[in-house]
Amino acid sequence: MLDVITLRVAFGLVALTVLVLFYVGPSRSTRSSYARWWSSALGLYVASALLFLCNGTPVQVVANPSGNAVAVLGSACVWAGARTLRHKVTRRWLLGVGPGVVLLVSLLDDPVHDTWTGGSAFLIGMTLMLALSCGELWAHRRSLVGSRHGEPRHDEHPHDVALLSMATISTVVAVYYFGRTVCFLAVGPLDPVFVNVFGPAVTTLLTTVMLVVVTFSMSTLSYESATSELRLRATRDPLTGVLNRYEFMRLADRLSKRDAALLVADLDGFKALNDGLGHAAGDHALIEFADVCSNAVGPHDLVGRLGGDEFALILTDGQRAEAVTATIRRRFQDGWPSGQGPTISFGIAPMDKKVSVKDTLIRADVALYRAKTAGRDRAVRYEQAG
């Protein structure tokens, strides 16, 4: 097996390499908070590796305690970075508490002769920071999965694998450090079990793997974060937040089946509302209507804005169409003073694999025209429009 000094040199070189590559790539291009925290952690891990190389030299008395504190501070930065994924802010002074305690204990121990000076405080600090980090990562992943529970998988989420990899390797390292701490306190650093299972050589190898996995995963998360807003702009209507026409038609092809129905909705008297109360009132009506539609449909249904005051919906259960339109009309009217809000007309067309979405949309428009000419504020099916 390679000696500890060689492994620590290799670890330092790996950490420095991934730091440079990560900083000039994802960190600078995305400028995300977690990328900056991870860059800081990498730099601190490099510094700690250099300080530990001073063991056995006259400067060990300062280098060894400093290496302990810097390593714990690096793990604290990993924790702070994981918190930013959940939009949590970590106070800077809080990051210094653990490293400060570790530094003090290490200096008061025997830094002149003992390369494991302050070892118990160092291992407890590392275990705590890594455990907090993996806890934040798993909590973030659970929140993402929970927020998408029951929703149609319209979009792929490429950061899922990266987040799972980060959480898994962080957990492995945290559990390893917990075992390392228990073994250190039970038998000491010179016991063969500790040396062979939890010694510096094994720890350095495992930490190197963690650096590579987390850095790669962080790169994926950083690029995903940078492109998510562009993806959102490309698929969502900027005013209402529902699907834009292009994305609605693209996703509609996936839901084209016998039991589904396509609905076209139009705000009755929308032009008069705009002319009488102004465009701000018109925008408010569009936003409110989009919200009502989004809350009235099921988790596997679609809501999109085709343009102007025309919206489209796809219900995977087409038999519910009349009930859903009645609910939407009622809820939308409840949000306006009596008699002041525009009414809604709907055209409903059953979907069929033999009929294209474009032709189904035409059929729904025909039904909508029939609803308008019949007095508005109603829903008409295509088969009733002939």
Secondary structure by P-SEA (a helix, b strand, c coil): cccaaaaaaaaaaaaaaaaaaaaaccccccccaaaaaaaaaaaaaaaaaaaaaaccccccccaaaaaaaaaaaaaaaaaaaaaaaacbbbbccccaaaaaaaaaaaaacccccccccaaaaaaaaaaaaaaaaaaaaaaaaaaaaaaaccccccccccaaaaaaaaaaaaaaaaaaaaaaaaaaaccccccccccccccaaaaaaaaaaaaaaaaaaaaaaaaaaaaaaaaaaaccccccccccaaaaaaaaaaaccccbbbbbbbbcaaaaaaaaccaaaaaaaaaaaaaaaaaaccccbbbbbccccbbbbbbccccaaaaaaaaaaaaaaaacccccbbbbbbbbbbbbccccaaaaaaaaaaaaaaaaaacccccccccccc
